[in-house]
């Protein structure tokens, strides 16, 4: 094929979804600016206030270009809730520090823990999600996912405090409900039993009650599945039915001794 025919073929097959990929980069910058504004002692909140609003106006002008959306109202609602969001995040950081023996200081949690960063981005993006903000909360969560390997949908409902240790490979679905004082380790999946488009407006993901600990690589599936309060879920278990409160669920590994074959004479 000639150069012109290749170009024409690509053009004919290029879908007109009105995509502007600069939105991804601008949302990532906005997410970082929000995080640093809340936690970096060198940044003056008063000075950053107008900058954040300007950045938000730019990204919403792209995300909402083709729809009617009151972005100013969304921003004001977000700002009004920001002090409470910060309070929750400080509780999350304190819980990580208090529960992880490897943590040497609270500064280490804020600066170095991927679990804290992804929780922070979740709590910020969740505030936009609650206002039906298009695209932006999902782009924020996917940015944190890419950096940390932890995938928390901004639609999930998560109580306080929330503790993630290590975290790589965790997946928390859109309709998940996690209540207060829950601890979670790497590789945990809170997912759906089945995935069809018709289930879009249904609760597809589990509910985790207060004071539950879920260890590495546990898989818990289904919108009707409830993990009762004070439960401990062991590593590598597969759960599709509710677990009563004060229970321990674990995988019973089978152990066999190796038998060496005698050498033939």
N, C-alpha and C positions, 0 to 999 in steps of 0.2 A: 504493500500500500504506500501511496505517496504521502508526504508530510501533510499536504492539504486535506487529503481524505481521512487521515488519522485524526487530525484536529476536528474535522467535521463530524466524524463518527463519535468522538468523545463528547462533543458539544450536543449532539442529538440525544445521547444517552445520559447526559448530566441532568439530574433531577433538580427542579427549581423549588427547593425547600426554603429559600430565603435565608440561608445560613450565613452567619458572619462569625468566623472562627476567632476574631479578635476578642470576642466576648469571653472565651475561656481564659485567655491571658489576663484580661482586665479583672475577672472575678478572682483569679488566683492572687493578684496583687492586692485587691480589696480585702480578701480573707487574711492575708499576712498583715496588712495594715491594722485590721481590727484586732488581731491577736496581740500584736506588739503594743498597740495603744492601751490594751487592758493590762498588760503584764510588764512591759519594759519601763523601768524606772527613769530612763533618760528621755522618754517621750512625754511631753506636756499634753494632757487631755484637752485642755482649752485650745491649744494651738492646732491639734489634730482634728478637732470637732468639724470645722468647716471643710477640711480636706476629705474626710470620710463622706460627708454629705455630697460633695462634688463628685467623688468617685462613684457613689451609689447612683447619682443622677445619670452619669455616663453609661453605666452598665444596664440600668433599667431602660434607658432610651434605646438600647440595642435589643434587649430581651423583650421589651413590650412594644416594639415598633409597630407591629401589625395588630395590636389588640388595644382595647380600652381598659386602662388600669390606673388607679390612683396611687402613683408611686410615692407622692409626698406623704399621703396618709400612712402608707406602709412604713416609710422611714421614721415618721414620728412615733408610731406604735412601737417600732423596734427600739428606738432610743429610750422610750419610757420604760421598757422592760429590761434594759441593759444592766442597771444596777443589780436587779435580782438575778440575772443570768451570771454576772460576775460573782455574786455571793455563792451561787451553786458551784461554780468552777473552783472557787477557793476551798469549798468543802470537799470537792473531788480530789484536789491536790493534797489536802491534809489526809484524806483516807488512804491515798496511795502511799504517802510517806509513812503513815502509822502502820500499814499492813505489810509493806515490803521490807524485809530485813536487809536487802541489798541497797536500799536508799539511804544515802549518807546525810542528805540535807533536803529541805524543802525547795531550795534553789535548784537542785538537781532534777527534781520532779518537773518544775516549770520549764527548764531549759533542755532537758535531755530525754524525757519520757514520751515515746510515741503514743502511749495510751492516753496521756493527759492531752496531748495536742489534738488527737482525733475526737476526744470527748468535748474539748473546747469548740472545735469546728462544728460538731454535731449540735451542741446547745445553741450556737449562734445561727446555724442554718435552719434549725427547727423553728425558731421564732419567725423566720420568713415563710417557712412551709405552712405554718398555722394560718397565715394570711393569704394562702393560695398564690404566693409569688411564683410566677412561671420561671423555670429553668435555673434560676440563680441558686436556690438551696441545693439542688442536685449537683450543680457544677462545683459548689463549695465542698460537698461531701466527697465527690469523686477526686477532687484535688487532695484532700486528706487521705483518701484511700490509696492514691498513687504514692504518696510519701511514706505511708506507714504500713501498708498491707492490711489495714483494718477497714472493713466496709460496713459503715453504719448508715442506713437510709435516714434522711432527715425527717421522715414521717414517723419514725419510731417514737414511743413515749417512754422516757427513762427518768426514774426518780433520783433521789439524792441521799448520800453520795453514791457515786458509781466508781468502781475500781477495776481497771483493766491491767493485768500484769503480762508483760511481753507483748501479747496481743496479735502477733502476725497471723493472718488467716482467719480472724474472727469475721463472721457475717451476721448482721442483725437486720432482718427484713422490715419492710415499711410498716406493717401493722403490729409489730412486736410491742408488748407492754412489759417493761421492766420496772419493778417498784423500788423500794428504798433499801439501801445498804446491801447491794448485790456485788459480788466479786466474780470476775470472769478471767479465764486464762486463754492462752493462744489456741487457735484452731476451732473454737466453738462456733457452731452454726445454729442460729435460731431462724428456721426457715419454714417454707410451705410444704405440705404433703404432696400437693399437685399444683401445677402452674398452667392455668388457662386464662385467656383474656376476659372470659365471662366472670372471673372471680375478682375483677379489678376493685370493686367497691365492697368486698367482703373481708372479714378478718381472716387472714391466711397464716399468720405467724403466732407463736406461743405467747403465753403470759407467764412471767416469772414473779412470784410474790416476794415479800420482804425477807431479808437476811438469808439469801440463797447464795451458795458458792458453787460455781460450775467449773470443773477442771478441764484440762487440755483435751481438745479434739472431740468433746461431747457434741452429739447432734440431737437437737430437739426440734420436732416438726409438728405443724398443724395449728390452725387457729383455735381449735377447741382444747388444745393441750395446755394444762396449767401445772406449773411446778409450785407446790405449796410452800408456805413460809417455813424458814429454818431448815430447808432441805440441803443436802450435799449431793451433788451430781459428780460421780467419778469420771475419770478420763476414759475416752473412747466408747462411751455408752451410746446407744441409739434409742431414742425415746419418741414414741408417737402417741402415747396415752398419758393422761394426767397422773401426777405423783402426789400422794397425800402429804400434808405438812409433817415436819419433823422426821422425814424419811432420808435414807441413804440409798442411792442407786449406784451400782458399780458393775463393772465387767469382771467376771470371775475367770481369770486366766487359767488355762490348763497347763500344768507343768509335768513333763516327762523326762526321766533321766535318759541320757544317751547311753546306748549299749554298744560297746565296741565289738566288732566281729573278730572272732579268733582267727589268727592266721593259720592257714592250712599247713600241715607238716610236709 
